[in-house]
Amino acid sequence: MTGYGGRRDQARRDAITVEIGYALCSAAFAAAVVFAAVAGPALLFELPDTMETLLLRTGLVLAPALFAARVVSVLLRFRQPPQPSRPGRTSPDS
């Protein structure tokens, strides 16, 4: 908590909430695009049964894997400390 009534803590919680929302939305979009690209032809066209099954299963494996990887990568990137605002300087006093 800070000496200013905890505003920084609330701002940090708000930033985390926004980042989680961004991670989930961007991951869902990326997973949907990958699923549509991989499994779409099996759903749109008449393909041999083996090919349809292979495309659908591949899409069903890749989409959740991409979703999880995207969420983890966004949230891990958010955890990193921010860069200094001015290159070469480490504190505002410099």
Secondary structure per residue as TSV (DSSP state, phi and psi in degrees):
chain	resnum	aa	ss	phi	psi
A	1	M	-	360.0	148.6
A	2	T	-	-103.5	173.5
A	3	G	T	-77.0	0.5
A	4	Y	T	-107.9	35.9
A	5	G	T	77.0	18.3
A	6	G	T	78.9	17.7
A	7	R	H	-63.7	-36.8
A	8	R	H	-65.2	-38.4
A	9	D	H	-64.3	-42.5
A	10	Q	H	-65.8	-39.6
A	11	A	H	-63.6	-39.5
A	12	R	H	-65.0	-42.5
A	13	R	H	-63.9	-40.2
A	14	D	H	-63.6	-41.5
A	15	A	H	-63.5	-40.3
A	16	I	H	-65.1	-41.7
A	17	T	H	-61.4	-44.9
A	18	V	H	-63.8	-41.8
A	19	E	H	-65.5	-39.3
A	20	I	H	-64.7	-43.3
A	21	G	H	-60.9	-43.2
A	22	Y	H	-62.6	-43.7
A	23	A	H	-60.8	-44.7
A	24	L	H	-68.6	-43.8
A	25	C	H	-66.8	-45.2
A	26	S	H	-68.0	-34.3
A	27	A	H	-68.5	-41.4
A	28	A	H	-63.9	-41.5
A	29	F	H	-63.8	-46.9
A	30	A	H	-62.8	-41.7
A	31	A	H	-65.0	-39.8
A	32	A	H	-64.7	-40.8
A	33	V	H	-64.5	-44.2
A	34	V	H	-65.1	-43.6
A	35	F	H	-60.9	-44.7
A	36	A	H	-63.8	-38.5
A	37	A	H	-68.8	-38.3
A	38	V	H	-85.3	-50.1
A	39	A	H	-91.3	-13.7
A	40	G	H	-54.3	-47.7
A	41	P	H	-59.3	-34.7
A	42	A	H	-68.1	-30.5
A	43	L	H	-84.6	-26.2
A	44	L	H	-93.9	-32.2
A	45	F	S	-117.2	158.3
A	46	E	-	-81.4	108.9
A	47	L	-	-118.3	162.5
A	48	P	-	-57.5	148.1
A	49	D	H	-54.6	-40.7
A	50	T	H	-63.5	-43.4
A	51	M	H	-67.5	-41.6
A	52	E	H	-59.2	-47.9
A	53	T	H	-62.2	-43.5
A	54	L	H	-63.0	-45.7
A	55	L	H	-65.3	-43.3
A	56	L	H	-63.7	-45.3
A	57	R	H	-67.3	-37.8
A	58	T	H	-63.1	-43.8
A	59	G	H	-62.9	-39.5
A	60	L	H	-71.4	-19.4
A	61	V	H	-90.0	-43.8
A	62	L	H	-69.5	-39.9
A	63	A	H	-61.0	-51.7
A	64	P	H	-66.5	-33.5
A	65	A	H	-65.1	-43.3
A	66	L	H	-65.6	-40.2
A	67	F	H	-57.2	-50.9
A	68	A	H	-63.6	-43.5
A	69	A	H	-63.3	-39.8
A	70	R	H	-67.0	-45.0
A	71	V	H	-60.7	-47.3
A	72	V	H	-63.1	-44.1
A	73	S	H	-65.6	-39.8
A	74	V	H	-66.6	-44.7
A	75	L	H	-71.2	-33.6
A	76	L	H	-69.4	-37.5
A	77	R	H	-65.1	-34.7
A	78	F	H	-67.4	-31.9
A	79	R	H	-68.2	-25.5
A	80	Q	S	-62.9	142.1
A	81	P	-	-64.6	146.2
A	82	P	-	-66.4	152.0
A	83	Q	-	-75.3	152.9
A	84	P	-	-59.7	146.8
A	85	S	S	-71.4	-25.9
A	86	R	S	-120.4	121.2
A	87	P	T	-57.5	137.0
A	88	G	T	87.8	-8.2
A	89	R	-	-117.6	138.8
A	90	T	S	-103.7	-13.7
A	91	S	S	-146.8	159.7
A	92	P	T	-64.6	-20.1
A	93	D	T	-76.4	-19.6
A	94	S	-	-65.7	360.0
